[in-house]
């Protein structure tokens, strides 16, 4: 058993990096993830962590250095958010293309403009095609646990892909919660040292990051595709091993009161707890609602989402990001997951909680009301719904 | 070519590529216990078309603007893994990846004090994408984005003094070199790697690399142009420890009687338009003379 500590989400991800015996931490601070490099700096300064801390001059260089360090055979972790993740964006695709299992904690934060430091999923959602595994934490315990599991999944030789763990800005990054911090020996038993397949080694020279012409490029991408597909089973295996070791259960999609539900809310991240409480309240009023929380977003859990969909009459999908001119990204992906399912529920998208706007019981009441109307009408009038929109602030032309 | 070469033939560099010759010389000097972090550019494209490679040392390329950062990551990783001793780390980048887009990552690498030798191969424009102007492009050179037109005679503005700027970071060793003076180039590589080995931090070598394709001259004249750049005083060979310019040593002084810059210009298509503009040539000559006199003091 670990030690119960009351900690912030950023501490949880930093302590996970320490427990994972990370070799190199290249980092550039950004709100709300600053505590991660600060905490690592403290560990290194106190001799509590034997890691090389590389404080670069930008996030772009942090991810570039992560790539160099990982290619040299090190276990590498970093943290960033929002604009920092955008500055890294170019290098995210290169990290995954070079099959380097770097792990990053992302304090999910809105994107400029207007500049905003609070929670939503715009930053990581815009990187959903970057070839990184994506996990979303509901609380600080999950932030720690998913970080530890991310190393094991990413470094598995069937996978060899980088992984990001999202934890909502402030709601998790800066909020104190009771967390079971595992003991070092427990983590050592769970997570073996990183064994790279290829490294930059003067005794065995190899060329990394070569030029791929049309004759080879497609196969590089297909090999990545296969690795991401194989990650599905590796994730399930590692989740099971983690549960066995630490007694905490993780699923790619976790369901709550869905078995007889008419309406299932699809959630990601910290809003999931609010959603479960909201569902209890709706049930008291006779509204049969449930929640399905997505913990894994890449690889997209198609089968699990189809199972959830088979139980519901309406899927009310909460999107803390928007793809302008389309819909929320989660809605778009779930729609594609159900495209060839004939008996599918009605799908409704709710754009909610952007830039840190609170998500309340009233919002769930409003979403449930719209879902019930769709249920009654047998059709969706409006697919994309903006929740708690302050129409009085919107001007004319 | 000797079988112990570490940068081998078969690459797709243009005939007369000054950079390819320089890379070969540098690796001869650095030896097999060397890791190269390479920026995107001609060098990466021409040497690593999958599944082939010209590199017999471990080599990594990630992107255009980050050779300094990637090399920094390799450095700290090897240190942590206990594999750093006896290994040279070289960062290779073109002028685009150094003067312009990679300048920030270079500055960060210098400030953090990594024991890395950063080499810029300066062919004075973005050659890999088709000869566009760079902050390394000399005044009035005609490029595809600074063409010699009827109103504007080529590149406006000056050439960024990259080696001065790097030296101002107060690093242990900064030098300029070019392939015509190969003994000097190799000696400077040796010194740079020595500085790294002694743990004195980064070293930087600015290698002037004539490009027949971009400069429009016959490919057999690369070495001659490399030499003429020095003989005219357009490119001065020097080395310096630390940031104080008083510690600068001129390696190969432009001769008492320097060659006129016009002789250098008339060999290259990129300057051809200047031959009808004596006022501009006179102005450039004056600037080169002033620069050389200042350096000699």
Interface residues (C-beta under 8 A of the other chain):
Chain A: X23 X24 X26 X50 X51 X52 X54 X55 X56 X57 X58 X60 X61 X62 X64 X65 X66 X67 X68 X69 X70 X71 X72 X73 X74 X76 X90 X91 X94 X98 X200 X201 X202 X204 X205 X206 X207 X208 X209 X210 X211 X212 X213 X216
Chain B: X32 X33 X34 X35 X37 X44 X45 X48 X49 X50 X51 X53 X55 X56 X57 X58 X59 X60 X61 X62 X63 X65 X66 X68 X69 X70 X71 X72 X73 X74 X75 X76 X77 X78 X79 X80 X81 X83 X87 X104 X105 X107 X108 X111 X112
